[in-house]
Amino acid sequence: MYVPAHFSADHETVQQLLCSPGAADLVTATPDGLVATMLPFIYDPDSGPHGSLLGHVARSNDQWRTPVVGDALVIVRGPDAYVSPSWYATKVAEAVARASG
């Protein structure tokens, strides 16, 4: 995946994100399409060459027994927040122009 340099994270930042306990989305491709579930994960930095994410899928969740086609994807979210358009001078000017006519 292409990540512009100004959005790239260094190794230490990635490690801090992965070591923070929390949930992430497990996405798998199946013969019937994509399946996604938010799951609790922990990161084991000593397992494998890059570490491993360990998660738990509940028995009642069909994702664990559905055959997977290809690789899986885990989406780990970092800190986020709503950014109001009022924080950007150009957006304020556009909003004022639209409101006035």
N, C-alpha and C positions, 0 to 999 in steps of 0.2 A: 504494500500500500504506500502510495506517495504521501509523504508528510513534509510540508514546507519547513525549511530550516528554523523559522521563527516559532513553529509549533512543536519542534522535536524536543524530546525529553532525554536528559542524560541518564546513564545507567543508575546512578544513585536515586534519582527522582522516581524511576520506574520501580526500583526495589522498595522504596518507601510506600508507593501506591499499592504494590502487591502485598506487602507485609501488613497493611492496615486491614483489620478484620472487616468483613462485610459481605455483601451479596454481589453477584455478577450474573450476566445473562449467558446461558449455554445455548448455542444455536447449532443445530445439526441438520444436514440435508438428508431427507429420507425419500424413498420411492414415491411417497404421497406429497412431497413438498417440504418446506422448511418448518422446523419445530423449534420453539424458543421457550425457555423456562428460566425465571430468576431463581438462583440457588445460593445457599451459603457456601463460601469457599474459604479455604486457608491456603497460604503459599508455603511450600517447603523448599527453601533455597538450596538445600543439599541433595535433592533428588533429581538426578539427570543433569545433563550439561548446562541447562538454563534454569533449573528448578522445576517444580511441578505445582500445579493448582490441584488441590484436592477438594472435591465437593460431594454433596449428598443429594441424591434424587429420591424422593419419597416413593415407596412401593406403589402407591395409587397413581403416580404420574407415569403415563405410558411412554414417555420419552426414553426411559432406560431400557425398555424392551423392543423398541422400534428399530429395525435395521438402519444403519447409517451408511450413506453413500458418500465416500470421500472423507475429508477432514472435518473437524468440528471447530467452532469459533467461540471464544469466551470474550464477552465485552465487559471490561472492568471500567467502572466510571470513577473519575477523580472528582475533586471539588468542583462545584458549579454553582452558578447563581444567575438570576435574571439580570440582563443588562438593558436598562431602559434606553429607548432612542434619545431621550433627553440628555444623555451623556455625550452624545456626538453632535457637534455644532452643525454639521451638514444636515443631519436628520431633523434638528430643530428648525432650521431654515426651511426645509422641505415641508414639514408639518405646518408651519406658519403660513407658507405660500398656499398650500392646499386649503387651509381653513379660511383664508381670506378671499379665496375665490377662484 
